[in-house]
Amino acid sequence: GDLGNLIPGMLVRLGEMVVVSVTEQNVPCVNLQVYHRLTVTKSYGRRGVLGTVLAGAGSILRPGMPTEIILF
């Protein structure tokens, strides 16, 4: 999904146990250009976010687990 609308301070629940506090958007790095000259351009809108795990460290996350914003 698109993570571009998440802003610092938002809390996101991943699965049932993991809670992450968003700290900032992860801007595509120009170092990715070593793989292909268009990598950075094609990464916009498909990047992730940086965050701090507040709860559930060590939990196993799997594709398809529910994800929700729990605080803004």
N, C-alpha and C positions, 0 to 999 in steps of 0.2 A: 504494500500500500504506500500511499504518499505520506511521507513523514515531514514534508516541508512546512506544515502548519503548526508543528509542535514548537513551543517556545520555552525558554528557560523557566524553571519553576513548576512546570506541569509534571504531574505524577502519572505514570503509566503502569497498569497491572498487566503482567504477562503470565498467562496460565492462571493458576489459583494462588500461588505463593509469592511470586516475584514482583516487587515494586521497584520501579526505577524513577529517579528524579532527573528530568532533562536538564542538562547544563548548557548545551549549545548545539547549533546545527553543525554537521560535519561537512564542511565545504570540500568539494573535490580538489585534490592536490595536483599541482602541475607535475609532480613526480610521476604521476600515472601515465604521462605521455610517452614514457619509455616503452610501454606496451603497444601503444598505437597513437598516432597523432590526434585522433578524435576522441580518445577515451574521456578526457575531462569534459568536453562538450556534450557527449552522450550520457554522462553521469548526472548532469543536472536534472533534478526532479526525481532521481532514483537513489539519492544518497541516504545516509542514515543520520543518526543524532548521537551525540555524546551524552552520557549520563552516569549517575552514581547509583549503584544497587543499594537500596535501603532495607530490603527484606528479601529473604529467599536465596541468599548467596549459596551456591553449590547445587541449586535445583537444576533439573534437566528440563530444557525447553524443546518442544517438538513442533514441526510444521502443523498448522491448523489449530493450535491452542488459542483460546480466546484472548483477545487483547482489548483493553479499554482504558480510556483516560478517566482517572478517578478523582482528580483535583485540578482545578485551574485557578 
